[in-house]
């Protein structure tokens, strides 16, 4: 039995959210649960931040579902597209 850690980090490599899954689980389906797990406490009172300013990801996360999720939440994205998807 294997496991896989899905991780969201800030640019300084500080972990913001961690989701542990079975090793055979794909990366792209875990994109939304990882982003949903982000909770950054505010210095003053108030609810924690749950929405990053920008998401940087590799080609594994370029699906339409992931991109539409980011658009709905108003999150900027830097995700390269796959060459076979560019042709369509």
N, CA, C and O of each residue as an XYZ file, in Angstrom:
352
protein
N       0.840     -1.173      0.000
C       0.000      0.000      0.000
C       0.887      1.239      0.000
O       1.837      1.331      0.778
N       0.578      2.179     -0.864
C       1.355      3.413     -0.935
C       0.446      4.605     -0.664
O      -0.779      4.502     -0.725
N       1.071      5.727     -0.366
C       0.328      6.964     -0.144
C       0.954      8.076     -0.968
O       2.094      7.972     -1.420
N       0.193      9.131     -1.150
C       0.676     10.281     -1.898
C       0.250     11.543     -1.158
O      -0.890     11.657     -0.710
N       1.181     12.490     -1.036
C       0.879     13.787     -0.445
C       0.612     14.788     -1.547
O       1.423     14.931     -2.463
N      -0.507     15.481     -1.477
C      -0.835     16.560     -2.402
C      -0.678     17.839     -1.587
O      -1.264     17.970     -0.512
N       0.107     18.774     -2.092
C       0.567     19.887     -1.292
C       0.349     21.218     -1.984
O       0.554     21.330     -3.193
N      -0.062     22.221     -1.236
C      -0.116     23.604     -1.709
C       0.877     24.391     -0.870
O       0.834     24.346      0.360
N       1.771     25.114     -1.536
C       2.810     25.877     -0.836
C       2.814     27.318     -1.309
O       2.396     27.619     -2.428
N       3.293     28.212     -0.442
C       3.515     29.577     -0.874
C       4.863     29.637     -1.572
O       5.595     28.647     -1.585
N       5.204     30.785     -2.153
C       6.454     30.890     -2.896
C       7.675     30.652     -2.018
O       8.708     30.195     -2.507
N       7.570     30.950     -0.755
C       8.669     30.686      0.168
C       8.728     29.234      0.604
O       9.476     28.907      1.526
N       7.975     28.365     -0.019
C       7.888     26.931      0.223
C       7.276     26.574      1.578
O       7.479     25.462      2.064
N       6.537     27.486      2.190
C       5.822     27.172      3.416
C       4.536     26.439      3.045
O       3.752     26.960      2.251
N       4.294     25.246      3.594
C       3.075     24.504      3.256
C       1.821     25.240      3.722
O       1.758     25.723      4.853
N       0.827     25.319      2.842
C      -0.453     25.937      3.177
C      -1.539     24.897      3.386
O      -2.436     25.090      4.206
N      -1.464     23.784      2.640
C      -2.470     22.723      2.753
C      -1.851     21.407      2.313
O      -1.041     21.363      1.387
N      -2.244     20.336      2.992
C      -1.765     18.989      2.669
C      -2.964     18.053      2.634
O      -3.790     18.056      3.547
N      -3.055     17.254      1.581
C      -4.098     16.232      1.468
C      -3.390     14.903      1.221
O      -2.583     14.791      0.298
N      -3.683     13.911      2.029
C      -3.079     12.585      1.924
C      -4.069     11.646      1.248
O      -5.217     11.532      1.677
N      -3.618     10.965      0.174
C      -4.490     10.034     -0.540
C      -3.758      8.715     -0.764
O      -2.570      8.586     -0.467
N      -4.479      7.756     -1.285
C      -3.867      6.495     -1.685
C      -2.919      6.755     -2.854
O      -3.161      7.669     -3.642
N      -1.860      5.983     -2.982
C      -0.823      6.212     -3.976
C      -1.281      6.159     -5.413
O      -0.683      6.809     -6.271
N      -2.332      5.398     -5.703
C      -2.779      5.261     -7.090
C      -3.729      6.384     -7.515
O      -4.135      6.428     -8.676
N      -4.086      7.277     -6.619
C      -4.985      8.387     -6.961
C      -4.275      9.381     -7.871
O      -3.078      9.622     -7.714
N      -4.995      9.948     -8.807
C      -4.421     10.913     -9.729
C      -4.213     12.269     -9.062
O      -4.809     12.561     -8.025
N      -3.366     13.086     -9.665
C      -3.076     14.408     -9.116
C      -4.187     15.408     -9.413
O      -4.603     16.150     -8.523
N      -4.666     15.436    -10.634
C      -5.637     16.450    -11.038
C      -6.944     16.403    -10.234
O      -7.459     17.466     -9.886
N      -7.505     15.231     -9.922
C      -8.735     15.224     -9.125
C      -8.547     15.782     -7.707
O      -9.528     16.132     -7.051
N      -7.316     15.867     -7.237
C      -7.056     16.379     -5.891
C      -6.808     17.883     -5.872
O      -6.590     18.459     -4.806
N      -6.837     18.522     -7.031
C      -6.565     19.954     -7.148
C      -7.535     20.786     -6.298
O      -7.101     21.624     -5.509
N      -8.812     20.564     -6.452
C      -9.828     21.325     -5.717
C      -9.775     21.035     -4.216
O      -9.808     21.980     -3.428
N      -9.693     19.754     -3.776
C      -9.604     19.509     -2.326
C      -8.376     20.159     -1.682
O      -8.452     20.618     -0.542
N      -7.259     20.204     -2.388
C      -6.062     20.841     -1.819
C      -6.296     22.337     -1.670
O      -5.987     22.908     -0.624
N      -6.837     22.979     -2.700
C      -7.104     24.416     -2.603
C      -8.165     24.710     -1.545
O      -8.093     25.737     -0.870
N      -9.140     23.833     -1.395
C     -10.192     24.034     -0.399
C      -9.652     23.901      1.029
O     -10.259     24.415      1.968
N      -8.529     23.223      1.196
C      -7.957     23.020      2.530
C      -7.088     24.194      2.990
O      -6.633     24.208      4.133
N      -6.855     25.169      2.125
C      -5.999     26.302      2.496
C      -6.711     27.178      3.519
O      -7.845     27.608      3.306
N      -6.034     27.433      4.622
C      -6.522     28.326      5.676
C      -5.318     29.107      6.204
O      -4.450     28.540      6.867
N      -5.267     30.417      5.907
C      -4.171     31.258      6.379
C      -4.755     32.242      7.390
O      -5.556     33.103      7.026
N      -4.358     32.121      8.662
C      -4.927     33.016      9.671
C      -4.518     34.467      9.433
O      -3.411     34.749      8.974
N      -5.415     35.365      9.747
C      -5.127     36.801      9.630
C      -4.395     37.260     10.892
O      -4.553     36.675     11.963
N      -3.596     38.313     10.747
C      -2.868     38.845     11.897
C      -3.825     39.447     12.915
O      -3.637     39.281     14.121
N      -4.844     40.138     12.441
C      -5.857     40.696     13.333
C      -7.006     39.690     13.430
O      -6.861     38.526     13.059
N      -8.105     40.143     13.915
C      -9.271     39.251     14.001
C      -9.891     39.072     12.625
O      -9.619     39.846     11.708
N     -10.699     38.079     12.488
C     -11.385     37.827     11.226
C     -11.182     36.408     10.755
O     -10.402     35.638     11.315
N     -11.912     36.091      9.704
C     -11.825     34.746      9.139
C     -10.478     34.554      8.452
O      -9.882     35.522      7.979
N      -9.994     33.322      8.393
C      -8.732     33.065      7.691
C      -8.901     33.210      6.180
O      -9.998     33.037      5.649
N      -7.816     33.526      5.503
C      -7.829     33.589      4.034
C      -7.949     32.188      3.478
O      -7.289     31.266      3.957
N      -8.778     32.023      2.481
C      -8.950     30.700      1.866
C      -8.699     30.743      0.367
O      -8.786     29.714     -0.303
N      -8.389     31.917     -0.164
C      -8.213     32.068     -1.603
C      -6.844     32.667     -1.900
O      -6.569     33.802     -1.511
N      -5.982     31.914     -2.587
C      -4.679     32.474     -2.958
C      -4.840     33.511     -4.066
O      -5.841     33.512     -4.783
N      -3.850     34.392     -4.199
C      -3.874     35.393     -5.268
C      -3.641     34.747     -6.630
O      -4.262     35.133     -7.620
N      -2.753     33.774     -6.679
C      -2.377     33.122     -7.933
C      -2.007     31.672     -7.647
O      -1.502     31.347     -6.573
N      -2.268     30.803     -8.628
C      -1.893     29.394     -8.545
C      -0.900     29.095     -9.658
O      -1.154     29.400    -10.823
N       0.226     28.501     -9.299
C       1.210     28.014    -10.261
C       1.149     26.496    -10.233
O       1.224     25.895     -9.161
N       1.014     25.870    -11.390
C       0.908     24.415    -11.441
C       1.524     23.898    -12.732
O       1.772     24.669    -13.659
N       1.772     22.597    -12.792
C       2.331     22.014    -14.012
C       1.216     21.515    -14.928
O       0.034     21.682    -14.628
N       1.600     20.908    -16.035
C       0.646     20.492    -17.069
C      -0.375     19.465    -16.592
O      -1.418     19.301    -17.224
N      -0.100     18.778    -15.504
C      -1.038     17.767    -15.013
C      -2.354     18.389    -14.554
O      -3.359     17.685    -14.450
N      -2.369     19.684    -14.279
C      -3.547     20.349    -13.723
C      -4.248     21.254    -14.726
O      -4.993     22.145    -14.319
N      -4.035     21.056    -16.015
C      -4.556     21.964    -17.033
C      -5.989     21.676    -17.475
O      -6.447     22.256    -18.460
N      -6.698     20.811    -16.785
C      -8.051     20.418    -17.229
C      -9.028     21.592    -17.199
O      -8.827     22.574    -16.484
N     -10.090     21.464    -17.996
C     -11.132     22.496    -18.040
C     -11.784     22.684    -16.678
O     -12.087     23.808    -16.278
N     -11.996     21.589    -15.972
C     -12.643     21.668    -14.659
C     -11.800     22.489    -13.682
O     -12.333     23.322    -12.950
N     -10.497     22.256    -13.669
C      -9.619     23.008    -12.775
C      -9.592     24.482    -13.145
O      -9.658     25.349    -12.273
N      -9.495     24.764    -14.441
C      -9.449     26.165    -14.884
C     -10.766     26.890    -14.592
O     -10.751     28.058    -14.205
N     -11.894     26.218    -14.772
C     -13.177     26.867    -14.494
C     -13.357     27.090    -12.989
O     -13.931     28.099    -12.582
N     -12.874     26.161    -12.162
C     -12.919     26.337    -10.709
C     -12.150     27.600    -10.310
O     -12.627     28.398     -9.504
N     -10.962     27.771    -10.881
C     -10.155     28.956    -10.562
C     -10.845     30.233    -11.037
O     -10.838     31.239    -10.327
N     -11.438     30.202    -12.224
C     -12.159     31.389    -12.730
C     -13.330     31.753    -11.826
O     -13.524     32.925    -11.503
N     -14.123     30.742    -11.411
C     -15.270     30.997    -10.528
C     -14.841     31.650     -9.226
O     -15.551     32.510     -8.706
N     -13.702     31.261     -8.697
C     -13.219     31.817     -7.427
C     -12.391     33.078     -7.604
O     -11.972     33.679     -6.615
N     -12.143     33.495     -8.851
C     -11.385     34.715     -9.101
C      -9.904     34.588     -8.803
O      -9.264     35.552     -8.382
N      -9.358     33.398     -9.022
C      -7.943     33.130     -8.755
C      -7.193     33.122    -10.077
O      -7.560     32.400    -11.004
N      -6.138     33.929    -10.159
C      -5.302     33.940    -11.356
C      -4.525     32.631    -11.430
O      -4.184     32.049    -10.400
N      -4.243     32.164    -12.655
C      -3.559     30.881    -12.819
C      -2.416     30.998    -13.808
O      -2.515     31.695    -14.818
N      -1.333     30.308    -13.503
C      -0.228     30.114    -14.427
C      -0.047     28.611    -14.556
O       0.680     27.988    -13.782
N      -0.725     28.035    -15.552
C      -0.676     26.592    -15.792
C      -0.433     26.406    -17.285
O      -1.281     26.789    -18.090
N       0.712     25.823    -17.681
C       0.948     25.606    -19.099
C      -0.055     24.597    -19.658
O      -0.474     23.673    -18.961
N      -0.428     24.781    -20.906
C      -1.373     23.851    -21.513
C      -0.613     22.742    -22.250
O       0.535     22.909    -22.661
N      -1.292     21.619    -22.397
C      -0.690     20.483    -23.108
C      -0.777     20.734    -24.597
O      -1.739     21.343    -25.067
N       0.218     20.272    -25.354
C       0.251     20.535    -26.797
C      -0.929     19.894    -27.509
O      -1.430     20.461    -28.480
N      -1.392     18.725    -27.059
C      -2.529     18.098    -27.736
C      -3.829     18.869    -27.462
O      -4.759     18.797    -28.266
N      -3.910     19.597    -26.356
C      -5.082     20.414    -26.067
C      -5.034     21.730    -26.843
O      -6.079     22.287    -27.179
N      -3.832     22.229    -27.130
C      -3.694     23.460    -27.913
C      -4.217     23.281    -29.329
O      -4.707     24.236    -29.932
N      -4.119     22.062    -29.870
C      -4.564     21.797    -31.227
C      -6.084     21.906    -31.349
O      -6.602     22.210    -32.423
N      -6.806     21.655    -30.238
C      -8.279     21.724    -30.248
C      -8.698     23.085    -29.996
O      -9.896     23.365    -29.961
